[in-house]
Amino acid sequence: MNSLKDLAELLDAFGLPWANGGFRDDDESLAPPYIDIEAGYGEALSADNTGWCRWMPYDVALYVRERDYELEKRFEAALDAADFNYVKTVTSLDGDELIETAYEVGVTE
């Protein structure tokens, strides 16, 4: 299981601006593409008769003005290389004129 620190290192190495919990509203210099991560609302637990593991689901959201399949492939390759399992969801945010590609990953905090 990857840690939150592992995720932060992956995001630093990927090279896009990113924040944990959002950017400041007055940051007008921020333009897509960028990444925002948000912790889930509950933690998950897996156990067997030998051991247990607790993790937190995080949404790692990639924001772009127009869908960028090559950027998505590069990001997914980085997640795969770092052994992050993910579930991908793509949403058009019409009011913000953005495309959100969210990857739900599990991390230990």
C-alpha positions in Angstrom: 0.0 0.0 0.0 1.3 3.4 -1.0 1.5 6.3 1.5 0.4 9.9 1.2 4.1 10.8 1.1 4.5 8.4 -1.9 1.6 10.2 -3.7 3.1 13.6 -3.0 6.5 12.5 -4.4 4.7 11.2 -7.5 2.9 14.5 -8.0 6.1 16.5 -7.4 7.9 14.4 -10.1 5.0 14.7 -12.5 5.6 18.4 -12.9 2.1 20.0 -12.8 1.1 22.4 -10.0 -0.8 20.5 -7.3 -2.5 21.2 -4.0 -3.9 19.1 -1.2 -7.4 20.5 -0.5 -7.5 23.2 -3.1 -5.7 26.3 -4.3 -6.4 29.8 -2.9 -9.3 31.5 -4.7 -7.2 34.6 -5.3 -4.5 32.7 -7.2 -5.2 34.2 -10.6 -1.8 32.9 -12.0 -3.1 29.3 -11.8 -4.2 28.0 -15.2 -5.0 24.4 -16.2 -3.6 21.9 -16.3 -3.2 21.4 -12.6 -4.0 18.7 -10.0 -5.9 18.9 -6.7 -6.1 16.0 -4.2 -8.9 15.6 -1.7 -9.2 13.0 1.1 -12.3 10.9 1.1 -14.9 11.0 3.8 -14.2 7.7 5.3 -11.4 5.3 5.7 -11.3 1.7 4.5 -10.1 -1.4 6.4 -9.1 -4.8 5.2 -8.2 -7.6 7.5 -7.7 -11.3 7.6 -6.9 -13.6 10.4 -3.2 -12.6 10.2 -3.0 -8.9 9.7 -4.9 -5.7 8.8 -4.4 -2.6 6.7 -6.2 0.8 7.0 -6.2 3.3 4.2 -7.9 6.5 3.1 -9.4 6.9 -0.4 -8.1 10.1 -2.1 -9.4 11.7 -5.2 -6.5 12.9 -7.4 -8.2 15.3 -9.9 -6.5 16.5 -13.0 -8.1 19.7 -14.4 -7.8 20.8 -18.1 -9.7 23.1 -20.4 -10.1 20.4 -23.1 -9.7 16.7 -22.6 -6.0 15.7 -23.0 -5.8 12.0 -23.6 -1.9 12.1 -23.9 -1.7 13.8 -20.5 -4.1 11.3 -19.0 -2.0 8.4 -20.4 1.2 9.9 -19.0 -0.4 10.4 -15.6 -1.8 6.8 -15.6 1.6 5.5 -16.6 3.1 7.3 -13.6 0.4 5.9 -11.3 1.0 2.4 -12.7 4.8 2.7 -12.3 4.4 3.6 -8.7 2.0 0.7 -8.1 -1.1 2.8 -7.4 -4.4 1.2 -8.1 -7.0 3.6 -9.3 -10.5 4.1 -10.5 -10.9 6.8 -13.1 -13.9 9.1 -13.6 -14.2 11.9 -16.2 -16.6 14.8 -15.6 -17.3 18.0 -17.5 -17.6 21.0 -15.2 -19.6 23.3 -17.4 -19.8 26.2 -15.0 -16.0 26.3 -14.7 -15.3 25.4 -18.3 -13.0 22.5 -17.1 -12.7 18.8 -17.6 -12.0 16.9 -14.4 -10.4 13.5 -14.7 -10.5 12.1 -11.2 -8.4 9.1 -10.0 -9.5 7.5 -6.8 -6.4 6.0 -5.1 -6.0 4.4 -1.7 -3.2 5.6 0.5 -2.0 5.2 4.1 -1.8 8.5 6.0 
